[in-house]
Amino acid sequence: MPKNILHNAYTNAPEQHPNLILGSLQLLFWLFFRPSAWHNHLKRIDPTLDSESSLITVIRRGGWRLIIQGNIILPILANLILGLVLLILGVPVETIVARVAVGVAGGVAVGVAEGVALGVAFGVAFGVAFGVAFGVAFDVALGVAVGVAFGVARGVARGVAFGVAESVVVGVVVGVAFGVVVGVAESMARGVAGGVAVGVGVNINSWRPIILFPFLTVWNYLLYLLDKQRNAQSPCLLRFHSAFWDEWQRLHLSGLDEYLLFVIGHNLVEGKTALEYLSTSPQRWAVQSVQIELDARYLQACADVEAIRQIYRSLEIGELQSPVNPILSIFNRISQDIDAALNQNSTYNQRLLLKDVADKLEGNLREFTRSNDKYTVRFRPIVTSWRDIVTNYIEELVKATELRQEIDSPYITGVPLTLEQAIFTGRTDIGTRIEQLLLDRRRPPLLLYGQRRMGKTSLLHNIGKLLPNSIIPMFVDLQGAPTSASDYTGFLYNLARGMTTSAKQQGALTLPTLTRETLKDDPFTRFDEWLYQVEETLEQNTALLMLDEFETLDSAITRGRFDEEDVLGMLRHLIQHRTRFKVLIAGSHTIEEYQRWASYLINVQVVHISYLKEEEARQLIVAPVKDLTLRYEPDAVERVLQLTRCHPFLIQLLCAEIIVLKNEQDPSIRRLVTLADVAAAIPEALQSGSFFFADMQNNQVDDSGREILRFIAAQGEGVIVSKLTLSQRFPDVWERTIELLLQRELIEEVGEGYRFQVELIRLWFTR
């Protein structure tokens, strides 16, 4: 067989027979298909194979793939390459086509015939060889086996004339001689060509994709054009794209992402199926590219603020490691901010918050304009579109307000007051108290304690206005991402992110970046190293780390999400050893109610936040902002003070309802608030503020407390209920319950009795 191949390959000139390369490669593959080569190849695939089972394993485990590659695919490739060479040499196209066609047909035919012949011959030969001469040197045994096979075949052909016995004898003699001679020759041949054969044969899937790439590109493009003519009707021709059957193709198949987008646009089911399949293939780059483009189109399709406010509910970030995740996060936050703005009850607050969103979009647009990154270039028009949508909506709100001559309400009751909201009033005394404690050389931790909706979070958002510039506020809301994290990496990452954001907003200080990847291997050590960098950035300034809603972190520890020693121990270490850091925690409970915190935070100094001062409350009623076009009669102001007792949330709640009421009145009397207006707004205030009152009723007191509060409330406004009456009415629980109600600042002791502190709260318990 090898001699015939060499003869065919080298005795015909290239211009007469275009299979010169084919013949050589087939020779190499014939040598490669020797049993020892098969065995070595399989041993690399499965080291557990033994020599006796290698041939059977070849057949069972896919040796047919290499046979097909060597005898069918390889002749095709060889003739195509030869055709390209002839084209370069100037041979006419008609001649090339004819020769390549003949060469391919002949090469495949010869290869298949030789493959079948070799398979049959080797099957018989190896059967006899392993049965008769097991243990003899492999090449000699093979030669004997081949000789025996030839002898047997010859004996059968000659039939009766010579007899079976003679054929066996001749076969053995010829086999021995042939085995020795051919064995030596084959050993030399394999020594020269073995490396090439193995390299070409075993690594065919390494070089084949490169050779086929231009042809596959044309093939795939033709499929795309045909599918466009069919509008991707089922079944799509996309399934015949080489990305779905050539798993060895590592090169990016140009146009695959565009093809996928077209199919998704016309045949969503098959398009999604294709994406799912390719997401784990070498062509997953196309999946990522398609997903980025789909996200961009989704964002670009938003035509108004109502569409934008829904984006964050469905925009998925982080499922694929995508370079656009930071960009998508920007749009996600903008969507959340717009949703929060539109949830405001008054157009004034909507405009205020939307103006902040428009400013953020303008800043993002400037950053996108400075970048030439292909993704920022793609998303830049979307930022521009969203900015224009928000700006136009603000203008519509202004025109609608002017047309209706409505009063803009500056009051905000649903969310804490931020730096951008000018309505924040007072609290200078608390700012002074905090500043004094921060100067204490003992560096005690601070607890900002006050009842719910008393303005703790609003104060922390605005505390930078009350403190010297040398103190950099770093606000972290523990009720959000930090305590909802699934591990310490997420907890510390969100803690650092909150500190970084707040430092930039309140102190105009840019802190070093801390990524999730940095924290992964050793979260607390990496976080501690980051704190060193923060201290260097602070220089001579002091950082005030403010942890709001510390109770939620305690709940996470109780549920077992975090370990007490890990988290609180880290906090204690920061207090004791970080001289540039001061720590303030805020909540509606005292440290005594959370004993585990008391053992870590030694010498805690409590800063109590309660009702506004009367002058601060008056300002919040009559002049919360400079441009409020509303006046109060003096007795109306006094009544608001009586009903709210200068509670900041309740003042805003009641005054907001007063403005709603006034906007429904005739414009001639709309701008003046009377005592009757205040009385008319009370039921609406109780209704709209039900979440506040219900939390107080259901979560801050027990059954005994509710009974006592209802009993006191039923006695009337300002009525003092004596201790004797309470002891007789509630003999078993009144003392313990009264102590809790006093701690919650729901009632106050007056002489020998008790009464409600706030009239609006009393009215709630009479319902």
N, C-alpha and C positions, 0 to 999 in steps of 0.2 A: 504493500500500500504506500509506504513513504517514497519508494523509488518511483512509482507511477506519478505521484504528486509532483515530485521534483522534475521529472521528465516533462510533464504537462506545463509546469510553471516556467521553466527556463529554456526550453527548446522552441518556444513561440515568441516572437518579438512582440512588443507592446502594440505595435500598429496592426498586427495580425490577430492577436488574441488579448483582450483587455483584462485577463485574469491573472496577470503576473503576481500582483500583490495578494490576490485571493489564494493562489496556490501556496504561497509561502506561509500565509497565516493559517491555512488549513493544515499544513504540515505541523506547524507549532501546536495547533489544537489537537492533532492526532497524537503528538507526543505528550501533550498535557493530559489527554484522557487515559494515559497509561494508569494502571491500578495504583501504583505508588503515589502518583500525583494526586489522584482522587483522594486517596487516604490522607495525605498531608493536608489537602484543602479541608477535608471534613474534620480533621483533628483540630484545625484552627477554629472551626465552628463549634465542635463539641469534643472537648478533650477526653470524654469518657469512652469514645469509640475504640474498639480493638481492631486489629488488622483483619481478622477473619470475617467480621461483619461489615467491613467498610463498603464493599461493593453493593451488598444488599441495601445498606443504608443510603448509598448514592441513589439507588432507584427509588427508594421509599421517601427520601427527604428532599427531593427536588433536584437531583442531578440532571433531570430532563431539561431544566432551565438553562444550564450551561451548554448542553448539547444543542438546544435550539439557538442559543446565542452564537455558538461556534459554527454551525452548519447552515443557518438560515439568515440570522441578523447580520453576522459578520460579512458574508458575501455581498449582501446588499450595501452595507457601509463601504466596503472596499471598492466596489464598482462606482458608487457615488463619488468617492474621493478621486478615483481615477478619472471620472468624467470631468471633475473640476480642474484637474491637472491638464487634461487634454484641451479643455476650453482655454486655459491660460496660454497653452502652447500654440493656439490658433487653429486647432482642428475644427472643421465645420460642425455646426450644431447638429445637422442631420446625421452626420457620421457618429458623433458622440452619443446621440440618443440611441441609435441603432446598436452601437457597441455596448453601451451600458445596459440596454434591455437584454441583449444576448448574454452579456456577462452575468447579469443578475439571474436570469433564468437558468443559464448553465451552471452557475455557481451554486444556486440553491438546489438544483436537481442533483448535481454531483454530491453536494454536501449531504442532502437527505439520503441519497443512495448509499454513500459511504457510511453515513451514520447508522443506517439500518444494517448494512453488511457488517460493520464493526460490532454492532450490538449483538447480532446473531453469532458471529464468529467468536467474539469474546465470551459470550454466554456458554457456548459449548466447550470452548477451550478451557475456560476457568473451571468449569464443572469437572472436566477430566483431570486438569492439573491439580486442583485441590484434593481430588479423590485419590490420585495415584501417587503424586510426588510432593505431598505436603511437607514442608520443612526444607526443601531444596531451595537454593538461591532463587530469588523471585524472577530475575530475567531469564535464567536457564529454564526454570519451570514453565514460564510463559511460552518460551520457544518450543519446548517439548509439547506443551498443550496445543499450540497452534499447529505443529507438525502432525500430531495425532489427528487433530481435526481435519487437516487437509488430507491425511491418509485415509481416514474413514470416508470422507466425501468422495475421494478418488476411487476407493474400493467399491463404494456403492455404484458409482458411475460405470465402472468396468464390469460389475456384476459377476455373473457365473464364471467368466473367463479366468479370472485370477483368484477369486474366492475371498472370503472375508479374512481368513488368516493372513494371506499375503498382504492385504491392505494394512492390517494392524502392524505387521513386522516392518513393512516399508515406512509406515507412518512413524513408528518409533525411531527408526534409523534416521529418516529425514528430519524428524523433529529434533533429535539430539544435535545433529549437525547444524540445522537451521537455527536452533536455539543458541548454540555457542557463537556462531558467526554474527547473527543478527543482534544477539545480546551485547556483544562488544561494540558493534556499530551503533546500536541505539544508545549505549552508554555515552559514547563520544558525542553523538548528535544531541542527546539531551543535555550534556554538559555545556554545549555551545548555545543551544536554543531553549533550554529549560527556563532560564531566567526570563527570557523574552516571552515565552509561552505563558508562564505563570503571571507575569506582569500584565500582559495583554488580556489573558483569559479571565483571571480572577478579578482584575480591576476594570473589567469592561464597563461596569456601571459608573466608573469614575470619569472615563474619557468619552463614553458614548453620549451622555447628555450634552457635552460641549459640541461634538460633531453634529448632533441632530438639532441643536438649538435653532439655527436659522430656518431649517425646514419646519420645525414645530411652530416657530413664530408665524410663518406663513399659514400653516394649517389652522392655528388658533384664530388668526385674524379672519380667515375665510369663514370659520364657524360663527364668529361675531357678526360678520356682515350678513350671513344667512339668517341668523336669529333676529337681527334688526328688521329684515324684510318680513319675518314671520311674527314680529312683535312678541317674541319669546313665548309663543303659545306652547302649552304642554303637549308632549314632552319637549323641554328645551334642548337645543343642541349643545348647551353648556356641558352636559354630561360627557361629551366626547372630547372636551378640552383635555390637553395632555396633563394638566395639573391633577386630574382625577384617575389617571392610569399610569403615569410615569412617576413613581415615588422616588426615583433616584435623581430627579432633576432638581439641583440645588440653586441654579441660577434663577433670578427673578424673571418670571414669564411676563414680558412687557404687555401691558394692556389688560391683564387679568382683573385688576381692580375696577377698571372702567366697564369691563364686561359684566362683572358681578353687580355693579350699580345699575346697569341697564336691566338685567334680569330681575333684580329686586323691585325695580320700578314698574315692571310689567307682569311679573309672576312671583309674588311675594313668597309663596310656599316653597317653590324650588330654590329661590334665592337664599332663603334662610337655611334650608337644608345644605346648600353648597357652602355657606359660611361656616356652619357647624362642622362639616367634614374638613374643610381647609384649615380650621383653627388649630389643628394638631399636625399639620403637614408642613413640608419645607416652604410652602407658599403662604404661610400664615401672615407674612408681611402684607399681603393683599387684604386679608381680613381686617387687620388693624387700619389700613388705609381706608377701607370701605366704612368701617365704624366711625372713624374721624369725620369722614365726609357726611355720613348720615346724621351725626350729631350737629355738624355745622348747618345742614339743611333744616334740621328740626328747630334749631335756635333762630335761624333766619326766617322761618315761616311765621314767627310771632308778629302779628300786625297791630296789637294793642296791649295795654297794660294788663288786661284780664288774661290774655294768653301768657304773658311773661310771668305773672304771679304763680302760674301752675307749673312752670318748668321744673322747679326744684323737687317737686313730688315724683317726677318720672325720669329725671336725668340721672343715669347711672354712671358713677365715677369709680375707677379703680379696679374693675373686673379684669381688664387687660392692662398690662404695664404700658401705658400709652404716654408719649411725650406731650400730649395735650391735656393731661389731667390737671395741671395747674391752671390752664386757661379755662377749662370747664368748671373748675372750682370758683373762679371769678363770676361766671354767669350764674352759678348755683347760688352764691351769696347775694348777688343782685336780685335774683328772683325772690329769695326769702325777704330781703329788705322791702321790696315793692309790695309783697303780700302783707307784711306788717304795717306798711303805710296805709294801704287801702282798707285795712281793718279798723282804722281810727274812725271814731264817730263823727268828728268834725272835719269839714273841708280845710280848715286852717291847719290842723295837725297833719292831714294828708299832704297838703302843700309843703309843709315844713320838712317832713320826712322824705318826700319825693325830691325835694330840692337837694337834700343830702345825697340821694341816690344818683341824681343827675351829675353832681360834682364828682362822685366816685367814677362814674362812667367817663367823664371828661378826663380825669386823671389816667384811667386805663387806656383811653384812646391815645393820649400823649405817649405813654410807654409803648404801645403797639406801633405807633408811627416811627419811633426811634429804632425799632427792630426790623431786620430783614429776614428773620426766620420765616420759613414757608408757612408754618402754622399760624403765626401771628398775622401774616399777610392774609391768610384765608379768613381768619376770624375778625379782622379789623373792620370790614364793612358791617358786621353784625353789631359790634360795639357802637358804631356810628348810628345804625338804625335804632337800637335800643335807646340811645341817648336822645335822639330826635323824638321817639315815641313818648318818653317820659316828659321831656320838655314841653311838647305839644299838649300833653294831658294836664300839666300844671297850668298852662295858659287857659285851657278850657275851664278848669276849676275857678280861676280868677274871673273869667268872663261870666260864668254862671252865678258866682257870688255877687258880682256887681249888678247883674241883671235882676236878681231877686232881692237885692238890698239886704242880704242876710248878714248877721253878725258872725264873724269867724270865732270859733271857740278855741282858745289856746290850751284848754285843760286836757291833761293826759291821765287816764285812769287805768289803762290796761297794761302798760309797760313802764319800767323805771325811766326816770329822766336822764338823758345823756348830755354830753357836753354841748351838742348842737341845739338843745332846747332851752331857750332863754327863760323859761318859766321857773327854773330852780330858784328857790328863795330861802334866805336865812341860813341857819346852822353855823353861824360864825363862832358861837360859843363852843360848839363841839369841835370845830376846826382848831380853835385855840387850845382846847384840852388835849387833843391828839398831838399837837405840836409840842406841848410841854412834856408829855410822856415820851415822845420820841427822843427828846434831849436827855432823858435819864440814862446815866452811864451804865446802869444795871441791865439795860436793854430788855425790859420786861415785855412779854407778848401782850397784845391788847385784844380785848373782846368788845366789839361793838354790839350791844344788846338792845333789843327793842321789839315791840310787838309787830306782827305782820302789817304790812302796808303803812308802816310809820315813816318810811323814807330811807331805810338803811342803804339799799342798793343805789338809789338816786344820789345819796350823799357820797358813796364810794365812787360813782361815776364822775362826780363833780368836785371831789376833794382836792384836786389839783388847784382849783381856784382859791382854796382856803389855806393852803400850805405854802411855805417858801419854795422858791425855784430849786433849791438844793435838795429837796425831797422829791424823788421820782416815784409816783404811784404806779403800782403794777397790780391791776385788778384781775382776779380769776373767779369766774362763776362756777362753783363746784356742782351746781345743779345741772350743768350741761355736760359737755363732752368728757371732762376728766373722770368723773365718777361712773360714767356709762361705758368707759373703756373696758375691754375684755382682759387686759393684762397690764403689767407695769410699763411696758413700752408705750402703749396708748395713753396711760394715765400721765406719765411724765412728759410725753410729747405735747399733749393738750395743755398741761400746766405751763410748759415753756412757751407755747404758742400764745396763751392768754397773757402771760407776762410781757411778751414781745409786743403784742398788739397794743396793750394798754400803755406801755412805756412810750411808744411812738405817738399815741393819741394825746396823752395827758402831759408827758414830759418832753416830747419832741426828741426822744433818744432812740437810736436804732441799736438794738441788741444783736449779738452774734446769732447765727442761724443754728438750730438744732434739729436734725432730721430723724425720722423714724429709723432709718438704716443705721445711724450712729448709735442709737440706743439699744438695738436688738441684742447684741452679744452680752452686754452687762449694763442694764438700764440705770441703776442707781449710781454706779461708778461714772458712767458717761454724763449723767445729769450733774453730778458733783463737779466734774471737770468743766462742764459748761458754766457752772456758777462762778468758777475762777475767772473765766473769760468775761462774764458779766461784770464782775467786780472791777476788772481792769478797765472796762468800758465806762463804768460809773465815775472813775477817777476820784474826786473829792466829794461826790454826791452820795446820798443815802437812798437806798431802794426801800419802799414801803410795800411789802407783799401782802395784798389784801385778799383773803379767801372768804368769799361770800357763801352763805348757806352751808356752813360746816356740818350741819346735821345730815346732809345727804352723803357726805363722805363717811360719817359714822355708820349710816345705814349700810353702805357698801361693805364696810368692815364686818358688820354684824352678819350680813348674808354670806360672808366668806369669800367675797370677790377679791379683797385685799387683806393682807396680814397686818394686824395692829402694830407690831413691832417694826415692820418694814416702813410703813407710811408715817406713823406718828414718831417713830424713832428718827427718821430722816428729817422731819420737821423740827424736832428738838435739837438735833445736831446743827441744823441751819441757824436756829436761834442762838445757840451757845457759841458757835465758832465762826459765823459769818458776820464780821463786824460792820460790814456795809449794808446789811439787811436788817430791817425791822419787820415783824410779823403781826398782822392784825387779822383776826377771824371775826366773822359777823354771823349772827343768827338770832332766832327768837327764843332761844333757851339759854340758861345759865350754864356755866361749866359744872356746877354742882349736880345738874341733871344728867351730865355725861361724865361719869367718874373716870372712865379710861383716859379722857383728855386731861383731866386734872392731874393725873400722875405723870404726864409728859410735859405739860405746859405749866411750869412752876412760876408762882408769883404773878399770875395773870391780873392785869389791870382792866377793870370794867369801865367802858364808856357807855353811858346810858343815853339812848336816843328816844325821845318821847314827843310830846306835842310841841308845835311851834310856839314861839313867843307871840303875844297878842299883836304886837306891831307887825311881825312877820306874817301872821295870818291875815291881818287887814290888807296888807299889800297884795297877798295872793288872791284876795277877793276882788278888790277894786282896781288893781293895776298889775295883773300878772305879767303883762307885756306892755310895751310902750304904746302900741297903736290900737288898743282895745277901745272900740267905740260903744261903750256901755257904761252907764252910771247907776249907782245904787242910792236909794234913799237911806238916811242914817239908821232908821229902825230896821230896815232890811239887812243891813250889814250886821247889826247887833244880833238879829235872829239867827243868821248863819253862824255866828260865833257861838251862840248858845247851843245850837243843834249839833255842832261838830266838836266843840271844846278845842278848837285849833288843831284838830287832827288833820294832817296834810292831805291824806287820801280822801277823807270824807269832805273836806272843803272842795277839792277838785270835782268829786262826784256830784255834789249838790249844785255847785256853780255851773257845771257842764249841763245839767238838766235844766237849770234856769235859762240858759242860753237857747237850748232846744225849744223850750216853751215860748220864749220871747220871739223867736223866728217864726212862730206860727201866728203871732199877733199882727195886727195892722201896723204898717210902718210908722204911723203917727205916734204910737205909744211903745214901739219896739225897743227904744234905746234907754228906757228908765225902768229899773227893777224896784218893785214895791214889796211891802210885807206880804201882800196877797200872792204875789208871784212866788215868793219863797215857800209859802205854805202849799201852793199848788204843785211845786216841784218835788216835795217830800216823797209821795208815793212812787213817783217815777225813779227817784234816786234809790229807794229801797229795792225796787225791782231790778234796775240795771246793775246795782252793786250786790246782787244776791250772792255772787260767788264769794265775796268777802265775808258777808254775814254768815253764810252757810258754813264756811270753813271754821269760823269762830265757834259756831254752835255745835258742829259735828266733830271737830278734830281737836279743839283746845279745851273742852270741858267734858266731863262724864255725865251720866244720867242724873246724878244728884245735883251737879252744878246747873244743869239745864232747868231742873225743877225749881231751884232757888232763884235763878235769874228770872224765870217766868213769874214767880210769885212777887219778887220785888218790882218787876216791870208793870205788873197789873195794878200797883198802888198809885201810879200816876207820875207825871213829870216832876222831878226833883224831890220826890217823897223819900224820907229817910225811914228805913225799916229797922226797928230796934233789935238788939241782940237777943233780948228776952223773947220777942216774937219769933225770931228764927229758931231759937233753942227749943221753944215749945212746938213749933211747926215741924222742925226737922231735928229731933232730939239726938239721933244716932250719928249723923254725918255733918252737921252744920259747921262745926269748928274746922274740921279738915277741909271741907269743901270751900268755906269762906277764905281760908288761907290760899288755896289754889286760885280762886277768883281774884283775890288781891294781887297775886303774883302775875296774873295775866292782864292786869290793869283794866279789868272789866267793871269793877266796883271800887269804891273808896270808903274809907272809914270816916264817919262824921259824928263826933261825940260818942254816944252810946249806940250807934247804929250804922247802917250802910245804905248806899244809894249808887245808882249807875253813874259812871264817870261821863259817858257820852249819851246825849239824848237820842240821837239817831239809832244807836245800838239798842237802847231801851225800847224804842218804837218797833224794832225788828222782833224783839221777844214778846211783844204784845200781839203779833200776827197769829 
